[in-house]
Amino acid sequence: MIKVAIVGYGNLGRGVERALKQNADMELVGVFTRRNPETVQTDGAPAFGLDELDAQKGTIDVCILCGGSATDLPVQTPAITKNFNTIDSFDTHAKIPEHFTNVDKEAKEHQTVSIISTGWDPGLFSLNRLYAQSILPEGETYTFWGKGVSQGHSDALRRIVGVADAIQYTIPKSEVIEKLKAGEKMELTTRDKHLRECFVVLEAGADAEAIKKEIVTMPNYFDEYDTIVHFISAEELKRDHHAMPHGGTVLRTGTTHKETKQVIEYNLQLESNPEFTASVLVAYARACARLASEKQFGAFTVLDIAPKYLSPIDDAILRKDLL
């Protein structure tokens, strides 16, 4: 059995707890939280304070880190990787190289394994971009997200001083996707492909105009997009925006012989973004445990992991059933 700990218990942490129940080779040791553990209502798992985690060294095979990319994971992943094998879903694309370097240093020094930036983008979409551009070297790759709730962008909104709660939808421009699939060549900027729509609940006395300006100019999140900001009540947010759907498409359009057009498309349609992301994290937690057992210490991404490491099924059966 692979013994797993969940660090952080928001939407993603709850999703991981549910996903672990579908994996018979994994056992949940507990949830570790910065909140008072007595106030955390899990789906059956014991809850502990985060300050109790280090005492479990030697009894946990993998820690699945469920904090936010804006401020939690850049600090938590390197720190926890000193004592444990870790998985995270760090999704600030521009900062992944820096995050990898920081985590790799700690993992190699302390002989642990960490798989970073695991989920569906970065993650599964990253893999599909790699496959597609390798297969069609003459072409272009396009990634579209949504329509759906972005956990990372919503978390970034909630970190703004004066914001009580918020949710953000990423909306692809469907007319652009159809033109690309039809073979039209287009040079697209980030702004050409998506809109971002934010629904924000303000704290009492907060300056709406100042917060709107901070949102639309936020580097790595909103500054390169057309961004719409709505200020609504907490009741409206709870009533109209409680679900967390998402999805997206990776397109590779290219040519092979002369002008022979080829299109590779990978698509996800998700009713629950955090639950799906959690399921990806759990599969890669299995890979993390296997790499640790082979003493392949250091940081990794999904681009480094052999697909068979994700499965609990024997290699011979995989060859028989899936090839």
C-alpha positions, 0 to 999 in steps of 0.5 A: 500500500502507498501511504498518502497524506493530503496537505491542505483541504480546500476544493482540491484536497477534498477531491484528492480524498475522494480520488484515493477511495477509487485506488485500492493500492493507496491508503490515506494517512490523514489531512494536514491543515493550517486550520484548527483540525477540529474544525475541518470536516473531512469525508472520513479521514483524520485531520491534523495540524500542519505542524504535526506533519514532520513527526510522520516522517518515515510513515508517509510515502507521498504528500499530495500538496493542495495549496494555491500556486500564488503563495502556498506552493512556492514555499511549501513544496521545497520545504516539505520535499526536504522530508517527504516525497511530494506532488503538487499542481503548481500552475503558474506557467511562467514560473515553472522553471524557477519552481522546478529548480528550487524543488529539485535542489531540495529533493536531490539534497535530501534524497526525495522525489517531487513531481511538480505542476501535475494536473491537466494544464500544466500536466496532461495538456503538456504531454499532448503538446509534446506528442503533437509537435513531435509527430507533426513538426511542421505545424502550430500548436494552440491551447484553449481553456474553458469555458470553466472555472480556473482554480489558480486564477480564482485563488489569485483573486481571493488573495487581493486585499479587500476581496472576500470571495471570488471566482473566475471563468476562462472563456475560449473564443469558439470562432477562432477554434473552428477556423483553426480546425478548418485549416486556416493559418492564424497568428494569435496572441494570448488576448485573441484566444480567450476572455477572462470573466471575474465575479468578485465579492468585496469586503465592507469598505473595499475600493471597487475601482482600485481592486478592478485595476489590480485585477486587470493588471495582475501579471501572469494572470490577467494583464494579457487578456481581455478581462471582465470584472463583476462585483456581486453579493456573497449570496449571488456567488453562492447561488449562481457560481457554486459549481466548478466546471472546466475543460479545454482543447489542445490543437496541433494543425500541420502538414505532412507530405506537401500540403496534406493537412493534419489536425490532432485534437485533445479535448477535456470536458469536466463537471468538476475541475478540482476533482479531475485535477485531484485524480491526476495528482493521485495517479502521479502519486503512484509514479512518485512512490515508484520513482522513490523506490528506485532511488531516482531522487530529484524533481520531475514533471509529467514530461519525465514520467513513463506512462506505465508508472501511473497504473497499478496494473502489471506491465504484461497486462498493460501490453496485452490489453492496451497495445 
